Amino acid sequence: MLTFNSCGDKEPQVIITVENYGDIVIKLYNDTPIHQENFLKLVEEGFYDGLLFHRVIKDFMIQGGDPNSRDAAAGAPLGSGSNGGTLEAEILPNRFHKKGALAAARRGGPSNPEKRSSDCQFYIVQGKPATQAELDNIAKRSGKEMSPEAIEAYKTIGGTPFLDNEYTVFGEVVSGLEIVDKIATVAKNRSDRPDVDVKMSMKIKK
């Protein structure tokens, strides 16, 4: 089994093969070891094979990893499944929600004050470019300054800056952003589930 320590200094990569779309390659950050090791373990076990991107929102993100999505009936509500627990948050100031960011979904609200992550559900940011004024307003509301790197990314490639400091970002897309864009725009129902299932499988890139 791959673990954080066995990866050394090299950031491991995972290939997400999306049926009828192609491959999205992601790298997993070494400075979020809890999430990295958990994700690699699930990939190695085949946990994600046959699951769906069950929630997609244009200019926002695509979400998957709910075990209840495997062979789910058409139109069935999804998004509440887990692998039996949660993960300690690893929210870092240098990891932000630029386009292509990989982050852990989580339960929101006062029932989760520690911002613990889902142990299996994740999302990939699509987002959209922001203006300096928009970024200034977000920073003012959050009370936290954005780094020059984050500001530049949000103004050029875009992202979802309003999610920063709220969810654990533990990786990013290194190739296949165009596939994320395509998935984010598919026809869907009122629950943001695609009308035609968007099925995934994963393997660790050797």
C-alpha positions as CSV (number, residue, x, y, z in Angstrom):
1,M,0.0,0.0,0.0
2,L,1.3,3.5,-0.9
3,T,1.6,5.8,2.1
4,F,2.7,9.4,2.4
5,N,6.2,8.5,3.6
6,S,6.8,6.0,0.8
7,C,6.2,8.8,-1.8
8,G,9.3,10.7,-0.7
9,D,9.5,14.3,-1.9
10,K,7.7,13.5,-5.2
11,E,4.0,14.4,-5.2
12,P,2.0,11.3,-6.3
13,Q,-0.4,11.6,-9.2
14,V,-3.7,9.9,-9.9
15,I,-5.4,9.4,-13.2
16,I,-9.2,9.9,-13.2
17,T,-10.6,8.2,-16.3
18,V,-14.0,9.7,-17.0
19,E,-16.2,7.4,-19.2
20,N,-16.9,9.1,-22.6
21,Y,-14.7,12.1,-21.7
22,G,-11.1,11.1,-21.1
23,D,-8.4,11.4,-18.4
24,I,-8.0,14.0,-15.7
25,V,-4.6,13.8,-14.1
26,I,-4.3,15.2,-10.5
27,K,-1.3,15.5,-8.2
28,L,-1.7,15.2,-4.4
29,Y,0.1,17.7,-2.2
30,N,2.7,16.3,0.2
31,D,1.8,19.0,2.8
32,T,-1.7,17.6,3.3
33,P,-0.6,14.0,4.2
34,I,-3.8,12.9,5.9
35,H,-5.9,13.6,2.8
36,Q,-3.1,12.4,0.4
37,E,-2.7,9.0,2.1
38,N,-6.5,8.5,2.4
39,F,-7.1,9.3,-1.2
40,L,-4.3,7.0,-2.4
41,K,-5.6,4.2,-0.3
42,L,-9.1,4.5,-1.7
43,V,-7.7,4.6,-5.3
44,E,-5.6,1.6,-4.7
45,E,-8.5,-0.3,-3.3
46,G,-10.7,0.5,-6.3
47,F,-13.1,2.5,-4.1
48,Y,-13.8,5.1,-6.8
49,D,-14.2,2.8,-9.7
50,G,-17.8,3.0,-11.0
51,L,-18.7,6.1,-8.9
52,L,-20.2,9.2,-10.4
53,F,-19.6,12.9,-10.6
54,H,-23.0,13.3,-9.0
55,R,-23.1,17.1,-8.6
56,V,-21.9,19.6,-11.3
57,I,-22.3,23.4,-11.4
58,K,-21.0,25.5,-14.2
59,D,-18.5,28.2,-13.2
60,F,-18.2,26.5,-9.8
61,M,-17.1,22.8,-9.5
62,I,-17.7,19.1,-10.2
63,Q,-18.2,16.8,-7.2
64,G,-17.9,13.0,-6.9
65,G,-16.9,10.2,-4.6
66,D,-20.2,9.3,-3.0
67,P,-20.3,5.5,-2.6
68,N,-24.1,5.7,-2.9
69,S,-23.6,6.8,-6.5
70,R,-22.4,3.3,-7.7
71,D,-25.3,1.9,-9.8
72,A,-27.6,4.6,-8.4
73,A,-31.1,4.7,-9.9
74,A,-31.7,7.5,-12.4
75,G,-32.6,10.7,-10.6
76,A,-31.9,9.3,-7.1
77,P,-30.6,12.0,-4.7
78,L,-26.9,11.7,-4.0
79,G,-24.3,13.4,-1.9
80,S,-24.8,12.1,1.6
81,G,-22.6,8.9,1.4
82,S,-19.4,8.4,3.3
83,N,-16.8,5.7,3.8
84,G,-17.6,5.5,7.5
85,G,-15.9,8.6,9.0
86,T,-14.3,12.0,8.5
87,L,-10.8,13.4,8.2
88,E,-9.0,16.0,10.2
89,A,-9.0,19.3,8.3
90,E,-5.7,20.3,6.7
91,I,-6.6,23.9,5.6
92,L,-3.3,25.7,4.7
93,P,-2.8,29.4,3.7
94,N,-0.8,28.4,0.7
95,R,-3.4,26.1,-0.8
96,F,-6.3,27.9,-2.4
97,H,-9.3,27.3,-4.7
98,K,-7.8,28.2,-8.1
99,K,-9.3,26.5,-11.2
100,G,-8.3,22.9,-11.1
101,A,-7.9,22.7,-7.3
102,L,-8.8,19.3,-5.8
103,A,-10.6,19.7,-2.4
104,A,-12.5,17.6,0.1
105,A,-16.2,18.0,0.5
106,R,-17.5,18.3,4.0
107,R,-20.6,18.8,6.1
108,G,-21.2,22.5,6.7
109,G,-22.8,24.5,9.4
110,P,-22.4,24.5,13.2
111,S,-22.5,20.7,13.4
112,N,-18.9,20.6,12.0
113,P,-17.0,23.4,13.7
114,E,-13.6,21.7,13.1
115,K,-14.3,21.7,9.3
116,R,-13.6,18.0,9.2
117,S,-13.5,16.6,5.6
118,S,-15.5,13.8,4.0
119,D,-13.4,10.7,4.0
120,C,-14.2,10.1,0.3
121,Q,-16.1,12.8,-1.4
122,F,-14.1,15.5,-3.3
123,Y,-14.6,18.3,-5.8
124,I,-12.6,19.8,-8.6
125,V,-12.9,23.6,-9.0
126,Q,-13.9,25.1,-12.3
127,G,-14.8,28.6,-11.1
128,K,-14.4,31.7,-13.1
129,P,-12.0,34.8,-13.2
130,A,-12.6,37.4,-10.5
131,T,-12.0,41.2,-10.5
132,Q,-9.8,42.9,-8.0
133,A,-12.9,44.5,-6.4
134,E,-14.5,41.1,-6.0
135,L,-11.4,39.7,-4.4
136,D,-11.1,42.7,-2.1
137,N,-14.7,42.2,-0.9
138,I,-14.1,38.5,-0.2
139,A,-11.0,39.3,1.7
140,K,-12.8,41.9,3.7
141,R,-15.7,39.5,4.6
142,S,-13.3,36.7,5.6
143,G,-10.9,39.0,7.5
144,K,-7.9,37.2,5.8
145,E,-5.6,38.6,3.2
146,M,-5.0,36.7,-0.1
147,S,-1.5,36.0,-1.2
148,P,-0.2,37.7,-4.4
149,E,-0.1,34.2,-6.0
150,A,-3.7,33.6,-5.2
151,I,-4.8,37.0,-6.4
152,E,-3.0,36.5,-9.7
153,A,-4.5,33.0,-10.2
154,Y,-8.0,34.2,-9.4
155,K,-7.8,37.2,-11.8
156,T,-6.4,35.1,-14.7
157,I,-7.4,31.4,-14.7
158,G,-10.2,31.9,-12.0
159,G,-11.4,29.8,-9.2
160,T,-13.7,29.9,-6.2
161,P,-12.0,32.2,-3.7
162,F,-15.0,32.4,-1.4
163,L,-14.2,28.8,-0.4
164,D,-10.7,29.5,0.9
165,N,-10.1,28.7,4.6
166,E,-13.3,26.7,4.7
167,Y,-12.3,23.4,2.9
168,T,-9.2,21.4,2.6
169,V,-7.4,21.8,-0.7
170,F,-5.2,18.7,-1.1
171,G,-4.2,18.6,-4.8
172,E,-4.7,20.0,-8.3
173,V,-5.3,19.1,-11.9
174,V,-2.1,18.8,-13.9
175,S,-3.8,17.8,-17.2
176,G,-7.4,17.5,-18.3
177,L,-8.9,20.9,-17.3
178,E,-10.8,20.9,-20.5
179,I,-12.6,17.7,-19.4
180,V,-13.6,19.5,-16.1
181,D,-15.0,22.3,-18.2
182,K,-17.1,19.8,-20.3
183,I,-18.4,18.0,-17.3
184,A,-19.4,21.2,-15.6
185,T,-21.7,22.2,-18.4
186,V,-23.7,18.9,-19.0
187,A,-27.5,18.9,-18.7
188,K,-28.6,18.1,-15.2
189,N,-31.6,18.0,-12.9
190,R,-32.7,20.3,-10.1
191,S,-30.2,18.6,-7.7
192,D,-27.4,19.3,-10.1
193,R,-27.0,15.6,-10.9
194,P,-26.1,15.1,-14.6
195,D,-29.0,13.6,-16.7
196,V,-26.6,11.2,-18.2
197,D,-24.3,9.5,-15.6
198,V,-20.7,10.7,-15.6
199,K,-18.8,7.7,-14.4
200,M,-15.2,7.5,-13.2
201,S,-12.4,5.1,-12.5
202,M,-9.0,5.8,-11.0
203,K,-5.5,4.5,-10.9
204,I,-2.2,5.7,-9.4
205,K,0.1,7.0,-12.1
206,K,3.3,5.1,-12.1
